[in-house]
């Protein structure tokens, strides 16, 4: 199981880095210009998501861990709710609501963060 988790982690990281390179190419016109406003903002978001916790030391790591646990709870709730629903629209809403809540509440998700860190 740990081997499979490792492969999944590496696959997600590879995908995130690939998307980050493609986004960098788009926002810098093939690395020939400075990034536009969107590229600069993405870099600021990624930077704040990493350095913000480091500034608080152990308390920042505890906060990060608790946010990750709560995020996993929300994602798992979406999966279970979608499995319980019998209609397609019910499945979509059941998956969508908890995912949007974890974004809104600022929880941490390892795969989402893999996509935010490279722009920083």
HELIX and SHEET records of a PDB file:
HELIX    1   1 UNK A    2  UNK A   27  1                                  26    
HELIX    2   2 UNK A   37  UNK A   54  1                                  18    
HELIX    3   3 UNK A   58  UNK A   84  1                                  27    
HELIX    4   4 UNK A   88  UNK A  105  1                                  18    
HELIX    5   5 UNK A  110  UNK A  117  1                                   8    
END                                                                             
